[in-house]
Amino acid sequence: MNRCLGALPLLVALPLTCTAQGVPVELVAKLTVSGDAGTHLLGSYVALDGDVAYAGAQLYDARLTNEGSGFLFDTATGAQLDKLLAPVRKSHDRFGAGDLDGDFVLIGANGDDELGQSAGAAYLFNTVSSGPPIKLYASDADRGDSFGSVVAISQSVALVGAYNTRSGGSAYLFDAETGVEQTRLTPDDQESGDRFGDAVAIDRGIALVGAVGAGDRGDFSGAAYLFDVDTGLQLSKLTAPDGAIGDYFGHSVAIDGSVALVGAWRDDDKGSAYLFDVETGNLLHKLQAFEPLLTQQFGWSVSISGGIAAVGAPDDFGSGNGTGAAYLFDVATGTQLAKVSPADGVSGDDFGRAVAISGSSLLVGSRSEEPGLGIGSAYLYRLVPEPASALLAMLAVCGTLLGRRS
């Protein structure tokens, strides 16, 4: 293969290499929060929208009782913009799973016990309103449901997962303006133990819900389901063509327009992610790391935006044993574009436990930074320049250099 100098995966902090398979990525800021000592797990959840980044710290609180907090940051500077808290804070609420869209920030608290122990709740914040957030509950809430373990929001529609209901899990759609529940989503072939609602995503009127426990009698081969938001009707069921027992397909999901992305972090004990056509349900590409390692958990987290897919591998050998990494892929071709690891990473950081990509911004959670303490952080990167422009520029330069050699 003809190739200019440089490794295929492009690591952060390395100079731009001349390769057709690489996107330059630069660190904008390392997002941290100051204050109380103890375990925070900042970066357990991350999200991006426009010029705002979100990082959830599910165990962060002043009294060290696992209440949880959410933080907003400026994507241009990394400066903290706000700290979001539940109006009534209680021990073990585990407030922190979050997403944002426009003026709305949606944060789950799966340990909330107002309707039963760990029945769960979620909160809708309006960043331009001075009023309190709207608290969301499931209409059929029961103890142990874990409603609010995962959340997603798009175009004034909020989606909340509750993977532990007695039926095998549920997901709920709410009007973000009013907080009114619109629809309860369940799959047509649901069985107890499916863990439907273990992961959720929503975009342009389509909801995507993961069910890692799905399979023959709950064998955890996994599945993911597409739904029409307006009608609540199931559109298709997504499964891995090469799926096997224990793959955990559906542990992470993302959707952007006509493309869905589903992670299977235990596939072949090394992990993978799958790209599907939303309209047909057909598989487009299976994504795997260029140099897979047995312990990397590739596919634990996924995100997709503007033709670029991001996949987290929190146990990857990045800059140390188990530091973690995030990988970028071209959606159209399935080609790996970059591998990102923190320059200051050490073993056990859990970098890649959560990923989010939007436009030219990439946000990666590193929830166990400072192993043993679990302080956590999130790393904000910029793809420079825009992905498509970068690829075209590098292809042009490589083509010119190769032409001179001939």
GUKE-497214 format. One line per field, with one value per residue (C-alpha): x, y, z; residue number from 1. Coordinates in steps of 0.2 Angstrom, whole numbers, plus 5000, padded with zeros to 4 digits. Last residue first. Example, Ala and Ser with C-alpha at 12.3 -4.5 7.8 and 13.67 -1.06 7.14 Angstrom:
<nodes>
X = (5068; 5062)
Y = (4995; 4978)
Z = (5036; 5039)
i = (2; 1)
</nodes>
This chain:
<nodes>
X = (5034; 5040; 5033; 5016; 5017; 5020; 5006; 4994; 4998; 4996; 4979; 4973; 4978; 4968; 4953; 4953; 4955; 4941; 4929; 4934; 4932; 4950; 4955; 4945; 4944; 4945; 4937; 4943; 4932; 4937; 4935; 4939; 4937; 4949; 4957; 4963; 4966; 4955; 4940; 4927; 4937; 4924; 4928; 4921; 4924; 4920; 4921; 4902; 4896; 4904; 4901; 4910; 4908; 4918; 4932; 4945; 4943; 4958; 4963; 4981; 4988; 4983; 4993; 4993; 4975; 4971; 4963; 4964; 4960; 4952; 4946; 4937; 4919; 4917; 4903; 4903; 4922; 4928; 4935; 4942; 4942; 4955; 4957; 4971; 4969; 4988; 4996; 4995; 4981; 4979; 4961; 4950; 4938; 4936; 4924; 4918; 4916; 4907; 4910; 4898; 4891; 4888; 4889; 4892; 4896; 4901; 4906; 4910; 4928; 4930; 4949; 4953; 4957; 4966; 4961; 4974; 4964; 4949; 4933; 4918; 4905; 4898; 4882; 4870; 4852; 4838; 4830; 4826; 4839; 4854; 4865; 4882; 4889; 4901; 4914; 4922; 4937; 4930; 4923; 4909; 4910; 4908; 4894; 4890; 4876; 4876; 4861; 4862; 4848; 4849; 4861; 4858; 4868; 4867; 4877; 4874; 4864; 4875; 4880; 4890; 4886; 4880; 4884; 4880; 4887; 4873; 4872; 4854; 4843; 4824; 4813; 4800; 4792; 4777; 4777; 4766; 4776; 4792; 4793; 4803; 4820; 4825; 4842; 4847; 4858; 4868; 4864; 4858; 4841; 4830; 4836; 4841; 4839; 4849; 4858; 4841; 4846; 4833; 4834; 4820; 4817; 4808; 4823; 4836; 4834; 4846; 4844; 4854; 4849; 4831; 4826; 4835; 4829; 4827; 4808; 4804; 4799; 4795; 4785; 4797; 4792; 4790; 4779; 4772; 4768; 4772; 4769; 4785; 4777; 4790; 4801; 4786; 4790; 4794; 4797; 4808; 4804; 4812; 4810; 4792; 4797; 4805; 4824; 4829; 4821; 4826; 4821; 4818; 4814; 4806; 4809; 4818; 4830; 4833; 4842; 4842; 4850; 4848; 4833; 4821; 4830; 4814; 4819; 4803; 4788; 4783; 4769; 4767; 4786; 4792; 4798; 4803; 4802; 4817; 4814; 4811; 4824; 4822; 4835; 4844; 4828; 4831; 4821; 4824; 4823; 4816; 4820; 4811; 4827; 4817; 4799; 4790; 4800; 4815; 4827; 4841; 4840; 4842; 4842; 4847; 4839; 4846; 4835; 4839; 4845; 4848; 4856; 4860; 4863; 4865; 4870; 4859; 4864; 4849; 4860; 4857; 4844; 4844; 4828; 4830; 4841; 4857; 4865; 4882; 4885; 4896; 4913; 4926; 4933; 4937; 4927; 4917; 4910; 4905; 4890; 4890; 4879; 4878; 4876; 4868; 4881; 4882; 4898; 4890; 4895; 4890; 4897; 4892; 4884; 4896; 4889; 4898; 4889; 4897; 4890; 4895; 4883; 4876; 4888; 4885; 4895; 4891; 4903; 4914; 4915; 4915; 4915; 4923; 4930; 4935; 4923; 4927; 4935; 4928; 4937; 4937; 4953; 4953; 4955; 4965; 4970; 4964; 4971; 4961; 4970; 4969; 4975; 4991; 5004; 5005; 5000; 5011; 5007; 4999; 4983; 4987; 4983; 4980; 4987; 5005; 5015; 5025; 5015; 5006; 5007; 5000)
Y = (5041; 5049; 5066; 5059; 5051; 5068; 5077; 5063; 5064; 5083; 5081; 5067; 5077; 5092; 5082; 5073; 5089; 5097; 5083; 5083; 5102; 5109; 5103; 5091; 5100; 5091; 5093; 5080; 5076; 5073; 5061; 5061; 5042; 5042; 5024; 5029; 5048; 5049; 5037; 5046; 5050; 5056; 5061; 5076; 5079; 5095; 5099; 5096; 5087; 5072; 5064; 5050; 5041; 5028; 5033; 5037; 5025; 5032; 5015; 5015; 5033; 5047; 5063; 5064; 5058; 5045; 5048; 5036; 5043; 5040; 5022; 5018; 5013; 5020; 5032; 5034; 5039; 5033; 5041; 5031; 5035; 5028; 5020; 5021; 5002; 4999; 5015; 5029; 5021; 5002; 5002; 4999; 5013; 5010; 5024; 5025; 5041; 5041; 5055; 5059; 5074; 5067; 5050; 5045; 5028; 5021; 5004; 5000; 4995; 4987; 4987; 4971; 4959; 4972; 4977; 4986; 4995; 4996; 4988; 4995; 4984; 4994; 4997; 4985; 4986; 4993; 5000; 5018; 5019; 5012; 5004; 5006; 4993; 4994; 4982; 4974; 4964; 4949; 4943; 4956; 4962; 4980; 4979; 4997; 5002; 5017; 5022; 5032; 5041; 5057; 5055; 5041; 5034; 5018; 5010; 4993; 4988; 4973; 4965; 4952; 4938; 4925; 4929; 4941; 4940; 4948; 4960; 4965; 4979; 4978; 4989; 5003; 5001; 5012; 5026; 5037; 5053; 5047; 5033; 5019; 5010; 4995; 4988; 4970; 4960; 4944; 4945; 4927; 4933; 4917; 4918; 4936; 4952; 4957; 4972; 4980; 4997; 5010; 5021; 5035; 5043; 5060; 5070; 5062; 5052; 5040; 5028; 5014; 5001; 5005; 4987; 4976; 4961; 4952; 4948; 4946; 4959; 4954; 4969; 4981; 4993; 5012; 5022; 5037; 5056; 5060; 5078; 5088; 5104; 5110; 5094; 5084; 5067; 5050; 5035; 5019; 5003; 4987; 4968; 4968; 4970; 4986; 4987; 4996; 5012; 5024; 5042; 5051; 5070; 5078; 5097; 5094; 5081; 5074; 5059; 5050; 5035; 5028; 5040; 5026; 5013; 5003; 4997; 5003; 5006; 5019; 5017; 5035; 5036; 5052; 5068; 5083; 5100; 5111; 5127; 5144; 5156; 5151; 5153; 5137; 5127; 5111; 5095; 5083; 5064; 5052; 5035; 5020; 5017; 5014; 5019; 5034; 5047; 5036; 5044; 5032; 5034; 5052; 5058; 5075; 5083; 5100; 5111; 5128; 5120; 5101; 5094; 5076; 5070; 5055; 5065; 5063; 5047; 5049; 5040; 5053; 5066; 5083; 5093; 5105; 5093; 5101; 5109; 5118; 5132; 5139; 5131; 5137; 5125; 5139; 5137; 5122; 5133; 5121; 5115; 5104; 5091; 5085; 5069; 5064; 5051; 5054; 5063; 5078; 5091; 5082; 5073; 5054; 5055; 5068; 5072; 5082; 5094; 5104; 5120; 5129; 5119; 5104; 5092; 5078; 5068; 5055; 5046; 5061; 5067; 5051; 5062; 5051; 5061; 5079; 5093; 5108; 5110; 5104; 5097; 5099; 5097; 5110; 5112; 5097; 5095; 5082; 5080; 5067; 5052; 5039; 5047; 5050; 5064; 5066; 5081; 5082; 5070; 5077; 5067; 5051; 5048; 5029; 5024; 5028; 5041; 5044; 5044; 5028; 5017; 5000)
Z = (4953; 4969; 4964; 4962; 4979; 4986; 4977; 4981; 4999; 4999; 4991; 5002; 5017; 5012; 5007; 5024; 5034; 5024; 5028; 5046; 5049; 5053; 5065; 5075; 5092; 5109; 5126; 5139; 5153; 5172; 5186; 5204; 5206; 5221; 5219; 5201; 5199; 5184; 5186; 5176; 5160; 5149; 5131; 5122; 5103; 5094; 5076; 5073; 5088; 5095; 5112; 5122; 5139; 5147; 5134; 5147; 5161; 5171; 5177; 5171; 5168; 5156; 5155; 5136; 5135; 5121; 5104; 5090; 5073; 5056; 5056; 5040; 5040; 5023; 5024; 5043; 5043; 5060; 5076; 5091; 5109; 5121; 5139; 5152; 5154; 5153; 5148; 5135; 5127; 5131; 5130; 5145; 5142; 5123; 5117; 5099; 5089; 5072; 5060; 5045; 5053; 5070; 5079; 5097; 5105; 5122; 5128; 5110; 5112; 5129; 5128; 5136; 5121; 5111; 5094; 5082; 5069; 5082; 5075; 5066; 5057; 5042; 5034; 5041; 5035; 5046; 5030; 5035; 5049; 5039; 5052; 5058; 5070; 5085; 5091; 5107; 5112; 5120; 5104; 5105; 5123; 5120; 5108; 5102; 5091; 5078; 5068; 5052; 5043; 5053; 5067; 5080; 5094; 5105; 5119; 5128; 5112; 5108; 5125; 5115; 5129; 5117; 5099; 5085; 5068; 5059; 5074; 5078; 5074; 5076; 5066; 5065; 5082; 5084; 5096; 5084; 5084; 5090; 5077; 5085; 5081; 5092; 5098; 5101; 5113; 5113; 5131; 5133; 5139; 5135; 5117; 5114; 5122; 5138; 5130; 5125; 5117; 5112; 5096; 5094; 5077; 5075; 5070; 5083; 5098; 5108; 5122; 5131; 5144; 5140; 5136; 5149; 5141; 5157; 5155; 5137; 5124; 5106; 5100; 5109; 5123; 5122; 5134; 5125; 5128; 5146; 5150; 5155; 5147; 5135; 5135; 5129; 5136; 5128; 5139; 5138; 5145; 5153; 5154; 5160; 5178; 5175; 5176; 5160; 5163; 5149; 5147; 5130; 5130; 5115; 5112; 5096; 5103; 5121; 5127; 5144; 5153; 5171; 5172; 5177; 5188; 5189; 5206; 5214; 5203; 5191; 5179; 5173; 5173; 5182; 5176; 5187; 5178; 5183; 5194; 5185; 5180; 5162; 5148; 5153; 5154; 5165; 5163; 5177; 5178; 5190; 5198; 5205; 5215; 5231; 5228; 5220; 5229; 5228; 5216; 5212; 5193; 5194; 5175; 5168; 5153; 5148; 5137; 5129; 5113; 5116; 5130; 5138; 5155; 5167; 5183; 5198; 5207; 5220; 5233; 5247; 5243; 5235; 5233; 5219; 5209; 5205; 5190; 5190; 5177; 5164; 5168; 5156; 5143; 5131; 5115; 5121; 5136; 5150; 5159; 5174; 5182; 5200; 5210; 5227; 5231; 5250; 5251; 5260; 5247; 5232; 5217; 5214; 5197; 5190; 5173; 5160; 5148; 5134; 5126; 5110; 5099; 5108; 5117; 5129; 5143; 5156; 5168; 5165; 5183; 5194; 5210; 5223; 5238; 5242; 5239; 5228; 5211; 5194; 5180; 5161; 5152; 5138; 5119; 5115; 5097; 5084; 5067; 5057; 5050; 5036; 5020; 5029; 5031; 5049; 5059; 5074; 5089; 5105; 5101; 5092; 5074; 5070; 5053; 5058; 5049; 5033; 5017; 5011; 4996; 5000)
i = (406; 405; 404; 403; 402; 401; 400; 399; 398; 397; 396; 395; 394; 393; 392; 391; 390; 389; 388; 387; 386; 385; 384; 383; 382; 381; 380; 379; 378; 377; 376; 375; 374; 373; 372; 371; 370; 369; 368; 367; 366; 365; 364; 363; 362; 361; 360; 359; 358; 357; 356; 355; 354; 353; 352; 351; 350; 349; 348; 347; 346; 345; 344; 343; 342; 341; 340; 339; 338; 337; 336; 335; 334; 333; 332; 331; 330; 329; 328; 327; 326; 325; 324; 323; 322; 321; 320; 319; 318; 317; 316; 315; 314; 313; 312; 311; 310; 309; 308; 307; 306; 305; 304; 303; 302; 301; 300; 299; 298; 297; 296; 295; 294; 293; 292; 291; 290; 289; 288; 287; 286; 285; 284; 283; 282; 281; 280; 279; 278; 277; 276; 275; 274; 273; 272; 271; 270; 269; 268; 267; 266; 265; 264; 263; 262; 261; 260; 259; 258; 257; 256; 255; 254; 253; 252; 251; 250; 249; 248; 247; 246; 245; 244; 243; 242; 241; 240; 239; 238; 237; 236; 235; 234; 233; 232; 231; 230; 229; 228; 227; 226; 225; 224; 223; 222; 221; 220; 219; 218; 217; 216; 215; 214; 213; 212; 211; 210; 209; 208; 207; 206; 205; 204; 203; 202; 201; 200; 199; 198; 197; 196; 195; 194; 193; 192; 191; 190; 189; 188; 187; 186; 185; 184; 183; 182; 181; 180; 179; 178; 177; 176; 175; 174; 173; 172; 171; 170; 169; 168; 167; 166; 165; 164; 163; 162; 161; 160; 159; 158; 157; 156; 155; 154; 153; 152; 151; 150; 149; 148; 147; 146; 145; 144; 143; 142; 141; 140; 139; 138; 137; 136; 135; 134; 133; 132; 131; 130; 129; 128; 127; 126; 125; 124; 123; 122; 121; 120; 119; 118; 117; 116; 115; 114; 113; 112; 111; 110; 109; 108; 107; 106; 105; 104; 103; 102; 101; 100; 99; 98; 97; 96; 95; 94; 93; 92; 91; 90; 89; 88; 87; 86; 85; 84; 83; 82; 81; 80; 79; 78; 77; 76; 75; 74; 73; 72; 71; 70; 69; 68; 67; 66; 65; 64; 63; 62; 61; 60; 59; 58; 57; 56; 55; 54; 53; 52; 51; 50; 49; 48; 47; 46; 45; 44; 43; 42; 41; 40; 39; 38; 37; 36; 35; 34; 33; 32; 31; 30; 29; 28; 27; 26; 25; 24; 23; 22; 21; 20; 19; 18; 17; 16; 15; 14; 13; 12; 11; 10; 9; 8; 7; 6; 5; 4; 3; 2; 1)
</nodes>
